[in-house]
């Protein structure tokens, strides 16, 4: 390992070494706690403190009670762990304030349950703000000590000199965007790894379906065969498959089982698929298993300050979203999408709750010495979909992830085995106004006007990053087994005549006349206007259809490409796309459940934009632009092709 790496503390220590709590920072944290209690008492009714010294004593009692009681509550094995633990720890915070009232002989006075709950949240908000301003946050060392204790008491700690590996996936981040972020100071941790020559950075290319379901099937299960898009129809069963549906994720995993990346003791955190891991948390394909008590959350709740801090940060993140959306409207930033309704809370759930639960799970895995961990962080992807590819709040979400990666790196020195950190993405994103924004109608409307039927069903909407919030909700409420039916579109499409699906800028058209794929010749005979309308549309780049005579054919506005013999007539419809586009299309065309028609949006290389068939201004799922250009950043000792 390089000298620079050792200077920065990347060389793991050997032996059972605990994180150290520095006295000076503990004193400063205590003073911040006292100031927070004192300020809260000054602004809240029914909550008072005699003076600063009384506030100091109260802060000390609060800290001691939390340190003793929170780990006890977190150790209780309860079903629906997220919900029950959040509520229990929140009640504990109320109890701690009431107990401090009783123990300090009136140093603080709390006027009831409601007053105690509000006071706990306000104190947490003030202390969070003061710690940021003063740089007094010693929570990392304290949290690591808590996690170290949880790992030690679990009986699962494995001590060995054999290196383990941690995969940290940033959902939706392309290599060029990462490079600009590192250059501009928005990803300093990852920039330092490259500058210190501990890691190297490579780009890889997705296939046609540039979305998490397909990419994670390949990465975690060893194959993404017959995953044509984020959502697709299996005509012989008349059912819709969606990569955000836990039941469908479980089925995808079942079909590809046998070569899972995380077999034999690995851990899956925040993923669509588990990679056949033995330990899972916030994993869509195994959500039903999380209805029972899940010890993976214990370390998070064992830190008594995490719940109130998380609730405060959720509120703050939602406020940031509302402000950012208003700023875009005021400045008339284009393109921009709808960001109202419950979206601010969904964003807050992704950027705070899911992120922090996942980080704590990874830290616990490391301090237990698990051989392999794969964790997905989808906050950048979620914000980019609605804010834009490199807008300020999108890059802020990336900066916060980078900060958490630094935290994970620093924890390596306390692990019972050496660890290699690999950061990667599953796809990138491409930006542009949506198909509907450009035309006033959707792809489904275009198809409806061009087929010999007025029964056209469109399915689009939920993206895969929101699945993490949905899984957390299912785990919290115990709806894991029913979630596939309650969330997402109706699965039975056997009674439909035409189904149009959107997967970013990739559209899929299923003509339900037959329980098999129709050929070009059959489509022209049954729906003579359809292919002409699609290929001639200015915002459609190409259409892929299977010809009975010529095999897979790519139709463009002014030309045709025959994939079987790589022959072009007229203008090549794949010219604006990757040089390997034809190979990817030929493979996807051969999938058992390929649609009757693949419809990819246009892509303009000069403007670097395309358009989604969903209402997402930054998108992925098809071809064109940065969406097919993810990255892998791996330690230099790991060879990459």
Beta strands, then each sheet from edge to edge (+ up, - down):
strand 1: 47-49
strand 2: 108-110
strand 3: 164-170
strand 4: 199-203
strand 5: 231-234
strand 6: 239-242
strand 7: 267-269
strand 8: 279-281
strand 9: 372-377
strand 10: 419-424
strand 11: 430-431
strand 12: 456-459
strand 13: 498-503
strand 14: 506-511
strand 15: 540-547
strand 16: 551-555
strand 17: 559-562
strand 18: 567-570
strand 19: 597-601
strand 20: 603-604
strand 21: 609-610
strand 22: 618-619
strand 23: 631-635
sheet 1: 1+ 2-
sheet 2: 4+ 23- 10+ 3+ 9+ 7+ 8+
sheet 3: 5+ 6-
sheet 4: 11+ 22-
sheet 5: 12+ 13+ 14- 19+ 15- 16+ 17- 18+
sheet 6: 20+ 21-
end
